[in-house]
Amino acid sequence: MELIEQMHGTVKVAMVSGRIDQGTAALFQDQLAPLLTSVKAGAAPLLLDFAGVEYISSVGLRVLMLAAKQVKTQQGKIAIAALTPVVAEVFQISRFHLVFPVHPDVATAITSLA
């Protein structure tokens, strides 16, 4: 699991790749934590680019749930884009598409968040 951060205009984009499972969820949470602290009302929204995520388990979904709760408390904006078919199916089954705004690609998400 790898997370690389970039700014695209006024949107902070975290490009995530690899598997988010029992072995990597703690690392994902640790790398995501500093990004989440800055996602507040009036600050840059955070977009999680999942184009490179091959798989996400329930432990990874838990990390995302905690992230969504934190951002909501801080009155910030967070979204996810470019789910792979396997991850999109997990999101659909677990109803995570109702927890996060999910966009088909990064460009659409940036336009929506900006």
Stockholm file with secondary structure:
# STOCKHOLM 1.0

chainA/1-114         MELIEQMHGTVKVAMVSGRIDQGTAALFQDQLAPLLTSVKAGAAPLLLDFAGVEYISSVGLRVLMLAAKQVKTQQGKIAIAALTPVVAEVFQISRFHLVFPVHPDVATAITSLA
#=GR chainA/1-114 SS CEEEEEEETTEEEEEEEEEESTTTHHHHHHHHHHHHHTCCTTSCCEEEEEEEEEEECHHHHHHHHHHHHHHHHTTCCEEEECCCHHHHHHHHHHTGGGTSCEESSHHHHHHHHC
#=GC SS_cons         CEEEEEEETTEEEEEEEEEESTTTHHHHHHHHHHHHHTCCTTSCCEEEEEEEEEEECHHHHHHHHHHHHHHHHTTCCEEEECCCHHHHHHHHHHTGGGTSCEESSHHHHHHHHC
//
